[in-house]
Amino acid sequence: MQLDIIGVKVGHLPRKPLFATTCMEETALHPEQISKRSSTQRISNHEVVLAIGDQEAFYDLYCATSNRAIDMYVKAGRRKFALKLHGFLAALDM
């Protein structure tokens, strides 16, 4: 979800359903909650910082993170959640 929000905000992902759904949930917050969150949050992960500035790096990170999550969901017996992530990857491919 965090990569969806970042990707939509920096323009690496389209503002259309699937990806933009998580951003819509965030905009439902009150303005004071948004300003409080943005003033206290900083991105410390080097890979994410690189992905913000480079669309190809973003796609690589998005796919790698999604594939790791899919593997974990399958190992945990949560196949429906894994299928949902497969859908996100398919949408990204389009």
Gaussian input, Z-matrix of N, CA and C with variables (Angstrom, degrees):
# hf/3-21g

backbone

0 1
 N
 C     1     B1
 C     2     B2     1     A1
 N     3     B3     2     A2     1     D1
 C     4     B4     3     A3     2     D2
 C     5     B5     4     A4     3     D3
 N     6     B6     5     A5     4     D4
 C     7     B7     6     A6     5     D5
 C     8     B8     7     A7     6     D6
 N     9     B9     8     A8     7     D7
 C    10    B10     9     A9     8     D8
 C    11    B11    10    A10     9     D9
 N    12    B12    11    A11    10    D10
 C    13    B13    12    A12    11    D11
 C    14    B14    13    A13    12    D12
 N    15    B15    14    A14    13    D13
 C    16    B16    15    A15    14    D14
 C    17    B17    16    A16    15    D15
 N    18    B18    17    A17    16    D16
 C    19    B19    18    A18    17    D17
 C    20    B20    19    A19    18    D18
 N    21    B21    20    A20    19    D19
 C    22    B22    21    A21    20    D20
 C    23    B23    22    A22    21    D21
 N    24    B24    23    A23    22    D22
 C    25    B25    24    A24    23    D23
 C    26    B26    25    A25    24    D24
 N    27    B27    26    A26    25    D25
 C    28    B28    27    A27    26    D26
 C    29    B29    28    A28    27    D27
 N    30    B30    29    A29    28    D28
 C    31    B31    30    A30    29    D29
 C    32    B32    31    A31    30    D30
 N    33    B33    32    A32    31    D31
 C    34    B34    33    A33    32    D32
 C    35    B35    34    A34    33    D33
 N    36    B36    35    A35    34    D34
 C    37    B37    36    A36    35    D35
 C    38    B38    37    A37    36    D36
 N    39    B39    38    A38    37    D37
 C    40    B40    39    A39    38    D38
 C    41    B41    40    A40    39    D39
 N    42    B42    41    A41    40    D40
 C    43    B43    42    A42    41    D41
 C    44    B44    43    A43    42    D42
 N    45    B45    44    A44    43    D43
 C    46    B46    45    A45    44    D44
 C    47    B47    46    A46    45    D45
 N    48    B48    47    A47    46    D46
 C    49    B49    48    A48    47    D47
 C    50    B50    49    A49    48    D48
 N    51    B51    50    A50    49    D49
 C    52    B52    51    A51    50    D50
 C    53    B53    52    A52    51    D51
 N    54    B54    53    A53    52    D52
 C    55    B55    54    A54    53    D53
 C    56    B56    55    A55    54    D54
 N    57    B57    56    A56    55    D55
 C    58    B58    57    A57    56    D56
 C    59    B59    58    A58    57    D57
 N    60    B60    59    A59    58    D58
 C    61    B61    60    A60    59    D59
 C    62    B62    61    A61    60    D60
 N    63    B63    62    A62    61    D61
 C    64    B64    63    A63    62    D62
 C    65    B65    64    A64    63    D63
 N    66    B66    65    A65    64    D64
 C    67    B67    66    A66    65    D65
 C    68    B68    67    A67    66    D66
 N    69    B69    68    A68    67    D67
 C    70    B70    69    A69    68    D68
 C    71    B71    70    A70    69    D69
 N    72    B72    71    A71    70    D70
 C    73    B73    72    A72    71    D71
 C    74    B74    73    A73    72    D72
 N    75    B75    74    A74    73    D73
 C    76    B76    75    A75    74    D74
 C    77    B77    76    A76    75    D75
 N    78    B78    77    A77    76    D76
 C    79    B79    78    A78    77    D77
 C    80    B80    79    A79    78    D78
 N    81    B81    80    A80    79    D79
 C    82    B82    81    A81    80    D80
 C    83    B83    82    A82    81    D81
 N    84    B84    83    A83    82    D82
 C    85    B85    84    A84    83    D83
 C    86    B86    85    A85    84    D84
 N    87    B87    86    A86    85    D85
 C    88    B88    87    A87    86    D86
 C    89    B89    88    A88    87    D87
 N    90    B90    89    A89    88    D88
 C    91    B91    90    A90    89    D89
 C    92    B92    91    A91    90    D90
 N    93    B93    92    A92    91    D91
 C    94    B94    93    A93    92    D92
 C    95    B95    94    A94    93    D93
 N    96    B96    95    A95    94    D94
 C    97    B97    96    A96    95    D95
 C    98    B98    97    A97    96    D96
 N    99    B99    98    A98    97    D97
 C   100   B100    99    A99    98    D98
 C   101   B101   100   A100    99    D99
 N   102   B102   101   A101   100   D100
 C   103   B103   102   A102   101   D101
 C   104   B104   103   A103   102   D102
 N   105   B105   104   A104   103   D103
 C   106   B106   105   A105   104   D104
 C   107   B107   106   A106   105   D105
 N   108   B108   107   A107   106   D106
 C   109   B109   108   A108   107   D107
 C   110   B110   109   A109   108   D108
 N   111   B111   110   A110   109   D109
 C   112   B112   111   A111   110   D110
 C   113   B113   112   A112   111   D111
 N   114   B114   113   A113   112   D112
 C   115   B115   114   A114   113   D113
 C   116   B116   115   A115   114   D114
 N   117   B117   116   A116   115   D115
 C   118   B118   117   A117   116   D116
 C   119   B119   118   A118   117   D117
 N   120   B120   119   A119   118   D118
 C   121   B121   120   A120   119   D119
 C   122   B122   121   A121   120   D120
 N   123   B123   122   A122   121   D121
 C   124   B124   123   A123   122   D122
 C   125   B125   124   A124   123   D123
 N   126   B126   125   A125   124   D124
 C   127   B127   126   A126   125   D125
 C   128   B128   127   A127   126   D126
 N   129   B129   128   A128   127   D127
 C   130   B130   129   A129   128   D128
 C   131   B131   130   A130   129   D129
 N   132   B132   131   A131   130   D130
 C   133   B133   132   A132   131   D131
 C   134   B134   133   A133   132   D132
 N   135   B135   134   A134   133   D133
 C   136   B136   135   A135   134   D134
 C   137   B137   136   A136   135   D135
 N   138   B138   137   A137   136   D136
 C   139   B139   138   A138   137   D137
 C   140   B140   139   A139   138   D138
 N   141   B141   140   A140   139   D139
 C   142   B142   141   A141   140   D140
 C   143   B143   142   A142   141   D141
 N   144   B144   143   A143   142   D142
 C   145   B145   144   A144   143   D143
 C   146   B146   145   A145   144   D144
 N   147   B147   146   A146   145   D145
 C   148   B148   147   A147   146   D146
 C   149   B149   148   A148   147   D147
 N   150   B150   149   A149   148   D148
 C   151   B151   150   A150   149   D149
 C   152   B152   151   A151   150   D150
 N   153   B153   152   A152   151   D151
 C   154   B154   153   A153   152   D152
 C   155   B155   154   A154   153   D153
 N   156   B156   155   A155   154   D154
 C   157   B157   156   A156   155   D155
 C   158   B158   157   A157   156   D156
 N   159   B159   158   A158   157   D157
 C   160   B160   159   A159   158   D158
 C   161   B161   160   A160   159   D159
 N   162   B162   161   A161   160   D160
 C   163   B163   162   A162   161   D161
 C   164   B164   163   A163   162   D162
 N   165   B165   164   A164   163   D163
 C   166   B166   165   A165   164   D164
 C   167   B167   166   A166   165   D165
 N   168   B168   167   A167   166   D166
 C   169   B169   168   A168   167   D167
 C   170   B170   169   A169   168   D168
 N   171   B171   170   A170   169   D169
 C   172   B172   171   A171   170   D170
 C   173   B173   172   A172   171   D171
 N   174   B174   173   A173   172   D172
 C   175   B175   174   A174   173   D173
 C   176   B176   175   A175   174   D174
 N   177   B177   176   A176   175   D175
 C   178   B178   177   A177   176   D176
 C   179   B179   178   A178   177   D177
 N   180   B180   179   A179   178   D178
 C   181   B181   180   A180   179   D179
 C   182   B182   181   A181   180   D180
 N   183   B183   182   A182   181   D181
 C   184   B184   183   A183   182   D182
 C   185   B185   184   A184   183   D183
 N   186   B186   185   A185   184   D184
 C   187   B187   186   A186   185   D185
 C   188   B188   187   A187   186   D186
 N   189   B189   188   A188   187   D187
 C   190   B190   189   A189   188   D188
 C   191   B191   190   A190   189   D189
 N   192   B192   191   A191   190   D190
 C   193   B193   192   A192   191   D191
 C   194   B194   193   A193   192   D192
 N   195   B195   194   A194   193   D193
 C   196   B196   195   A195   194   D194
 C   197   B197   196   A196   195   D195
 N   198   B198   197   A197   196   D196
 C   199   B199   198   A198   197   D197
 C   200   B200   199   A199   198   D198
 N   201   B201   200   A200   199   D199
 C   202   B202   201   A201   200   D200
 C   203   B203   202   A202   201   D201
 N   204   B204   203   A203   202   D202
 C   205   B205   204   A204   203   D203
 C   206   B206   205   A205   204   D204
 N   207   B207   206   A206   205   D205
 C   208   B208   207   A207   206   D206
 C   209   B209   208   A208   207   D207
 N   210   B210   209   A209   208   D208
 C   211   B211   210   A210   209   D209
 C   212   B212   211   A211   210   D210
 N   213   B213   212   A212   211   D211
 C   214   B214   213   A213   212   D212
 C   215   B215   214   A214   213   D213
 N   216   B216   215   A215   214   D214
 C   217   B217   216   A216   215   D215
 C   218   B218   217   A217   216   D216
 N   219   B219   218   A218   217   D217
 C   220   B220   219   A219   218   D218
 C   221   B221   220   A220   219   D219
 N   222   B222   221   A221   220   D220
 C   223   B223   222   A222   221   D221
 C   224   B224   223   A223   222   D222
 N   225   B225   224   A224   223   D223
 C   226   B226   225   A225   224   D224
 C   227   B227   226   A226   225   D225
 N   228   B228   227   A227   226   D226
 C   229   B229   228   A228   227   D227
 C   230   B230   229   A229   228   D228
 N   231   B231   230   A230   229   D229
 C   232   B232   231   A231   230   D230
 C   233   B233   232   A232   231   D231
 N   234   B234   233   A233   232   D232
 C   235   B235   234   A234   233   D233
 C   236   B236   235   A235   234   D234
 N   237   B237   236   A236   235   D235
 C   238   B238   237   A237   236   D236
 C   239   B239   238   A238   237   D237
 N   240   B240   239   A239   238   D238
 C   241   B241   240   A240   239   D239
 C   242   B242   241   A241   240   D240
 N   243   B243   242   A242   241   D241
 C   244   B244   243   A243   242   D242
 C   245   B245   244   A244   243   D243
 N   246   B246   245   A245   244   D244
 C   247   B247   246   A246   245   D245
 C   248   B248   247   A247   246   D246
 N   249   B249   248   A248   247   D247
 C   250   B250   249   A249   248   D248
 C   251   B251   250   A250   249   D249
 N   252   B252   251   A251   250   D250
 C   253   B253   252   A252   251   D251
 C   254   B254   253   A253   252   D252
 N   255   B255   254   A254   253   D253
 C   256   B256   255   A255   254   D254
 C   257   B257   256   A256   255   D255
 N   258   B258   257   A257   256   D256
 C   259   B259   258   A258   257   D257
 C   260   B260   259   A259   258   D258
 N   261   B261   260   A260   259   D259
 C   262   B262   261   A261   260   D260
 C   263   B263   262   A262   261   D261
 N   264   B264   263   A263   262   D262
 C   265   B265   264   A264   263   D263
 C   266   B266   265   A265   264   D264
 N   267   B267   266   A266   265   D265
 C   268   B268   267   A267   266   D266
 C   269   B269   268   A268   267   D267
 N   270   B270   269   A269   268   D268
 C   271   B271   270   A270   269   D269
 C   272   B272   271   A271   270   D270
 N   273   B273   272   A272   271   D271
 C   274   B274   273   A273   272   D272
 C   275   B275   274   A274   273   D273
 N   276   B276   275   A275   274   D274
 C   277   B277   276   A276   275   D275
 C   278   B278   277   A277   276   D276
 N   279   B279   278   A278   277   D277
 C   280   B280   279   A279   278   D278
 C   281   B281   280   A280   279   D279

   B1=1.4502
   B2=1.5181
   B3=1.3252
   B4=1.4581
   B5=1.5237
   B6=1.3275
   B7=1.4608
   B8=1.5233
   B9=1.3246
   B10=1.4678
   B11=1.5218
   B12=1.3158
   B13=1.4657
   B14=1.5202
   B15=1.3272
   B16=1.4651
   B17=1.5185
   B18=1.3348
   B19=1.4610
   B20=1.5119
   B21=1.3183
   B22=1.4649
   B23=1.5275
   B24=1.3294
   B25=1.4658
   B26=1.5240
   B27=1.3300
   B28=1.4648
   B29=1.5253
   B30=1.3320
   B31=1.4559
   B32=1.5116
   B33=1.3280
   B34=1.4678
   B35=1.5211
   B36=1.3193
   B37=1.4585
   B38=1.5236
   B39=1.3274
   B40=1.4649
   B41=1.5285
   B42=1.3190
   B43=1.4672
   B44=1.5338
   B45=1.3122
   B46=1.4566
   B47=1.5167
   B48=1.3365
   B49=1.4713
   B50=1.5130
   B51=1.2161
   B52=1.4518
   B53=1.5189
   B54=1.3110
   B55=1.4608
   B56=1.5273
   B57=1.3117
   B58=1.4576
   B59=1.5266
   B60=1.3188
   B61=1.4610
   B62=1.5154
   B63=1.3142
   B64=1.4555
   B65=1.5262
   B66=1.3202
   B67=1.4638
   B68=1.5222
   B69=1.3200
   B70=1.4634
   B71=1.5217
   B72=1.3357
   B73=1.4604
   B74=1.5201
   B75=1.3143
   B76=1.4577
   B77=1.5224
   B78=1.3303
   B79=1.4557
   B80=1.5198
   B81=1.3261
   B82=1.4616
   B83=1.5322
   B84=1.3317
   B85=1.4563
   B86=1.5251
   B87=1.3143
   B88=1.4581
   B89=1.5220
   B90=1.3357
   B91=1.4701
   B92=1.5250
   B93=1.3360
   B94=1.4636
   B95=1.5259
   B96=1.3561
   B97=1.4562
   B98=1.5228
   B99=1.3209
   B100=1.4591
   B101=1.5245
   B102=1.3372
   B103=1.4629
   B104=1.5209
   B105=1.3219
   B106=1.4643
   B107=1.5190
   B108=1.3421
   B109=1.4608
   B110=1.5203
   B111=1.3407
   B112=1.4590
   B113=1.5205
   B114=1.3246
   B115=1.4581
   B116=1.5295
   B117=1.3194
   B118=1.4568
   B119=1.5184
   B120=1.3140
   B121=1.4562
   B122=1.5191
   B123=1.3108
   B124=1.4606
   B125=1.5232
   B126=1.3036
   B127=1.4585
   B128=1.5231
   B129=1.3281
   B130=1.4600
   B131=1.5245
   B132=1.3217
   B133=1.4603
   B134=1.5309
   B135=1.3260
   B136=1.4623
   B137=1.5346
   B138=1.3326
   B139=1.4718
   B140=1.5273
   B141=1.3296
   B142=1.4676
   B143=1.5250
   B144=1.3118
   B145=1.4667
   B146=1.5300
   B147=1.3302
   B148=1.4663
   B149=1.5285
   B150=1.3201
   B151=1.4668
   B152=1.5303
   B153=1.3066
   B154=1.4631
   B155=1.5236
   B156=1.3118
   B157=1.4574
   B158=1.5131
   B159=1.3216
   B160=1.4644
   B161=1.5282
   B162=1.3211
   B163=1.4596
   B164=1.5293
   B165=1.3125
   B166=1.4685
   B167=1.5313
   B168=1.3297
   B169=1.4633
   B170=1.5255
   B171=1.3360
   B172=1.4592
   B173=1.5193
   B174=1.3266
   B175=1.4662
   B176=1.5225
   B177=1.3311
   B178=1.4628
   B179=1.5262
   B180=1.3223
   B181=1.4609
   B182=1.5264
   B183=1.3333
   B184=1.4647
   B185=1.5327
   B186=1.3230
   B187=1.4685
   B188=1.5292
   B189=1.3210
   B190=1.4633
   B191=1.5231
   B192=1.3177
   B193=1.4685
   B194=1.5219
   B195=1.3254
   B196=1.4679
   B197=1.5219
   B198=1.3199
   B199=1.4642
   B200=1.5218
   B201=1.3372
   B202=1.4678
   B203=1.5197
   B204=1.3318
   B205=1.4694
   B206=1.5293
   B207=1.3262
   B208=1.4652
   B209=1.5233
   B210=1.3166
   B211=1.4719
   B212=1.5249
   B213=1.3029
   B214=1.4717
   B215=1.5286
   B216=1.3379
   B217=1.4622
   B218=1.5256
   B219=1.3259
   B220=1.4603
   B221=1.5240
   B222=1.3257
   B223=1.4707
   B224=1.5286
   B225=1.3322
   B226=1.4608
   B227=1.5315
   B228=1.3402
   B229=1.4507
   B230=1.5205
   B231=1.3240
   B232=1.4683
   B233=1.5243
   B234=1.3022
   B235=1.4620
   B236=1.5235
   B237=1.3270
   B238=1.4717
   B239=1.5281
   B240=1.3309
   B241=1.4550
   B242=1.5287
   B243=1.3351
   B244=1.4626
   B245=1.5273
   B246=1.3143
   B247=1.4638
   B248=1.5163
   B249=1.3232
   B250=1.4662
   B251=1.5253
   B252=1.3203
   B253=1.4658
   B254=1.5226
   B255=1.3277
   B256=1.4674
   B257=1.5310
   B258=1.3204
   B259=1.4608
   B260=1.5181
   B261=1.3339
   B262=1.4556
   B263=1.5242
   B264=1.3253
   B265=1.4683
   B266=1.5266
   B267=1.3285
   B268=1.4595
   B269=1.5287
   B270=1.3291
   B271=1.4695
   B272=1.5327
   B273=1.3253
   B274=1.4576
   B275=1.5306
   B276=1.3268
   B277=1.4587
   B278=1.5237
   B279=1.3134
   B280=1.4659
   B281=1.4963
   A1=111.02
   A2=116.62
   A3=118.91
   A4=111.11
   A5=116.91
   A6=119.10
   A7=111.38
   A8=117.89
   A9=120.23
   A10=110.27
   A11=116.49
   A12=120.86
   A13=110.46
   A14=116.76
   A15=120.72
   A16=110.39
   A17=116.72
   A18=121.14
   A19=113.28
   A20=117.30
   A21=120.97
   A22=110.04
   A23=116.78
   A24=119.91
   A25=112.90
   A26=118.62
   A27=119.66
   A28=112.43
   A29=117.46
   A30=121.06
   A31=116.03
   A32=118.03
   A33=120.25
   A34=111.65
   A35=117.76
   A36=122.74
   A37=108.52
   A38=117.08
   A39=119.62
   A40=112.17
   A41=115.94
   A42=121.58
   A43=108.73
   A44=115.72
   A45=122.46
   A46=108.30
   A47=116.46
   A48=119.14
   A49=112.37
   A50=113.92
   A51=133.12
   A52=107.28
   A53=117.47
   A54=119.32
   A55=111.67
   A56=117.51
   A57=120.40
   A58=112.74
   A59=118.70
   A60=121.59
   A61=111.15
   A62=118.06
   A63=120.46
   A64=110.79
   A65=117.24
   A66=119.74
   A67=110.99
   A68=116.92
   A69=120.45
   A70=110.85
   A71=116.26
   A72=119.96
   A73=110.15
   A74=117.60
   A75=120.61
   A76=111.61
   A77=118.07
   A78=120.02
   A79=111.85
   A80=117.30
   A81=120.20
   A82=111.26
   A83=117.25
   A84=120.88
   A85=110.12
   A86=116.42
   A87=121.40
   A88=109.43
   A89=118.81
   A90=121.33
   A91=113.85
   A92=117.97
   A93=119.02
   A94=111.64
   A95=117.27
   A96=120.31
   A97=110.46
   A98=116.64
   A99=120.90
   A100=110.07
   A101=118.06
   A102=119.56
   A103=110.82
   A104=117.47
   A105=120.72
   A106=110.30
   A107=116.70
   A108=120.91
   A109=110.73
   A110=117.62
   A111=119.53
   A112=112.21
   A113=117.90
   A114=119.11
   A115=112.00
   A116=117.71
   A117=119.94
   A118=112.97
   A119=118.22
   A120=120.76
   A121=110.86
   A122=114.78
   A123=121.82
   A124=106.92
   A125=115.47
   A126=119.67
   A127=107.97
   A128=115.26
   A129=119.80
   A130=112.27
   A131=117.77
   A132=121.06
   A133=109.43
   A134=115.66
   A135=121.65
   A136=111.94
   A137=117.37
   A138=120.78
   A139=111.25
   A140=116.61
   A141=120.42
   A142=109.80
   A143=117.10
   A144=120.63
   A145=109.84
   A146=117.67
   A147=120.75
   A148=111.12
   A149=116.79
   A150=121.39
   A151=111.94
   A152=117.31
   A153=120.05
   A154=110.31
   A155=116.72
   A156=120.31
   A157=115.30
   A158=118.30
   A159=121.51
   A160=109.69
   A161=116.41
   A162=121.12
   A163=111.84
   A164=117.88
   A165=120.74
   A166=110.56
   A167=116.91
   A168=120.89
   A169=110.25
   A170=116.23
   A171=119.72
   A172=110.35
   A173=117.51
   A174=121.03
   A175=111.10
   A176=116.63
   A177=120.13
   A178=111.03
   A179=116.51
   A180=121.22
   A181=110.84
   A182=116.87
   A183=121.53
   A184=110.56
   A185=116.56
   A186=120.64
   A187=111.35
   A188=116.96
   A189=120.31
   A190=111.16
   A191=116.69
   A192=120.82
   A193=110.53
   A194=116.42
   A195=120.29
   A196=111.07
   A197=117.59
   A198=120.57
   A199=111.98
   A200=117.48
   A201=119.92
   A202=110.48
   A203=116.32
   A204=120.15
   A205=110.44
   A206=117.42
   A207=121.07
   A208=109.97
   A209=116.72
   A210=120.34
   A211=111.68
   A212=116.65
   A213=120.48
   A214=111.55
   A215=116.42
   A216=119.36
   A217=111.07
   A218=117.12
   A219=121.00
   A220=110.29
   A221=117.35
   A222=121.04
   A223=111.63
   A224=116.68
   A225=120.95
   A226=112.13
   A227=117.14
   A228=120.68
   A229=113.69
   A230=117.26
   A231=122.16
   A232=109.71
   A233=115.80
   A234=121.30
   A235=113.48
   A236=118.21
   A237=119.89
   A238=111.26
   A239=117.01
   A240=120.33
   A241=110.10
   A242=116.18
   A243=120.23
   A244=110.42
   A245=117.53
   A246=120.96
   A247=111.50
   A248=116.43
   A249=120.19
   A250=110.13
   A251=116.87
   A252=119.75
   A253=111.60
   A254=116.76
   A255=119.51
   A256=109.60
   A257=116.49
   A258=121.21
   A259=112.04
   A260=116.14
   A261=120.21
   A262=111.11
   A263=117.00
   A264=120.16
   A265=111.37
   A266=116.50
   A267=120.06
   A268=110.18
   A269=116.59
   A270=120.24
   A271=110.50
   A272=116.88
   A273=121.08
   A274=110.30
   A275=116.08
   A276=121.11
   A277=111.56
   A278=116.69
   A279=120.18
   A280=108.92
   D1=-39.13
   D2=-179.49
   D3=-63.99
   D4=-40.51
   D5=177.62
   D6=-67.71
   D7=-32.92
   D8=175.30
   D9=-61.91
   D10=-46.83
   D11=-178.93
   D12=-62.82
   D13=-48.17
   D14=179.73
   D15=-62.16
   D16=-46.29
   D17=-177.61
   D18=-60.58
   D19=-41.82
   D20=178.62
   D21=-68.28
   D22=-43.69
   D23=-176.96
   D24=-65.79
   D25=-33.55
   D26=179.99
   D27=-94.20
   D28=-3.02
   D29=175.43
   D30=91.19
   D31=10.15
   D32=177.74
   D33=-82.10
   D34=-21.66
   D35=177.78
   D36=-120.77
   D37=148.17
   D38=-179.13
   D39=-71.63
   D40=151.17
   D41=176.19
   D42=-85.21
   D43=58.39
   D44=-179.18
   D45=-128.97
   D46=163.50
   D47=179.82
   D48=-51.57
   D49=153.26
   D50=-167.87
   D51=90.79
   D52=-67.65
   D53=-175.35
   D54=-78.86
   D55=-42.90
   D56=-175.26
   D57=-76.45
   D58=-12.51
   D59=-179.43
   D60=-60.01
   D61=-42.00
   D62=-179.83
   D63=-68.94
   D64=-31.77
   D65=177.83
   D66=-70.96
   D67=-34.91
   D68=177.63
   D69=-63.27
   D70=-37.04
   D71=178.04
   D72=-63.82
   D73=-37.80
   D74=-179.71
   D75=-70.21
   D76=-35.22
   D77=-179.30
   D78=-73.10
   D79=-10.24
   D80=176.72
   D81=-75.42
   D82=-7.92
   D83=177.76
   D84=-72.54
   D85=155.67
   D86=175.69
   D87=-71.74
   D88=151.47
   D89=-177.59
   D90=-54.91
   D91=-37.76
   D92=-179.73
   D93=-67.72
   D94=-30.05
   D95=176.80
   D96=-70.41
   D97=-39.28
   D98=-179.39
   D99=-66.01
   D100=-46.25
   D101=-178.64
   D102=-66.80
   D103=-35.51
   D104=177.84
   D105=-65.37
   D106=-42.36
   D107=-179.15
   D108=-66.89
   D109=-44.44
   D110=-176.01
   D111=-70.86
   D112=-27.75
   D113=-179.93
   D114=-78.71
   D115=-21.73
   D116=-178.15
   D117=-101.94
   D118=-9.77
   D119=-176.86
   D120=-104.61
   D121=131.73
   D122=174.73
   D123=-133.47
   D124=146.26
   D125=179.80
   D126=-88.75
   D127=120.19
   D128=-178.16
   D129=-106.90
   D130=-14.42
   D131=-178.84
   D132=-75.62
   D133=119.79
   D134=-176.27
   D135=-60.51
   D136=-39.96
   D137=179.99
   D138=-62.83
   D139=-39.85
   D140=-179.80
   D141=-68.46
   D142=-41.55
   D143=178.87
   D144=-60.63
   D145=-43.66
   D146=176.94
   D147=-63.68
   D148=-39.88
   D149=-177.65
   D150=-66.90
   D151=-27.88
   D152=178.89
   D153=-64.59
   D154=-38.57
   D155=-177.36
   D156=-89.86
   D157=-9.74
   D158=-175.18
   D159=-135.81
   D160=115.02
   D161=-176.03
   D162=-61.44
   D163=-40.69
   D164=-179.43
   D165=-64.80
   D166=-41.73
   D167=177.03
   D168=-64.07
   D169=-36.15
   D170=177.91
   D171=-63.57
   D172=-47.12
   D173=-179.74
   D174=-61.50
   D175=-41.43
   D176=178.38
   D177=-61.79
   D178=-45.69
   D179=179.21
   D180=-64.54
   D181=-42.65
   D182=-179.71
   D183=-61.45
   D184=-45.82
   D185=-179.50
   D186=-66.95
   D187=-43.50
   D188=-179.66
   D189=-63.81
   D190=-43.88
   D191=179.73
   D192=-65.55
   D193=-43.38
   D194=179.40
   D195=-63.55
   D196=-42.85
   D197=179.87
   D198=-65.06
   D199=-37.87
   D200=175.43
   D201=-63.66
   D202=-42.81
   D203=179.37
   D204=-64.79
   D205=-40.64
   D206=178.16
   D207=-59.84
   D208=-46.33
   D209=178.40
   D210=-58.70
   D211=-43.06
   D212=-179.53
   D213=-67.52
   D214=-40.77
   D215=177.48
   D216=-62.16
   D217=-42.65
   D218=179.58
   D219=-63.39
   D220=-44.94
   D221=178.93
   D222=-62.53
   D223=-30.88
   D224=-179.88
   D225=-86.83
   D226=-0.67
   D227=179.71
   D228=78.62
   D229=19.39
   D230=-179.08
   D231=-104.60
   D232=64.01
   D233=-173.15
   D234=-65.13
   D235=-32.19
   D236=179.67
   D237=-65.09
   D238=-37.05
   D239=176.45
   D240=-66.94
   D241=-37.93
   D242=177.34
   D243=-63.55
   D244=-39.87
   D245=178.43
   D246=-63.06
   D247=-37.33
   D248=178.08
   D249=-61.14
   D250=-43.09
   D251=178.78
   D252=-67.52
   D253=-34.13
   D254=174.38
   D255=-60.04
   D256=-38.05
   D257=177.48
   D258=-62.85
   D259=-41.43
   D260=177.39
   D261=-63.37
   D262=-41.76
   D263=178.16
   D264=-65.03
   D265=-38.20
   D266=178.24
   D267=-65.74
   D268=-40.52
   D269=178.15
   D270=-65.07
   D271=-38.59
   D272=178.50
   D273=-63.83
   D274=-37.02
   D275=-179.85
   D276=-66.55
   D277=-28.20
   D278=-179.22
   D279=-80.96

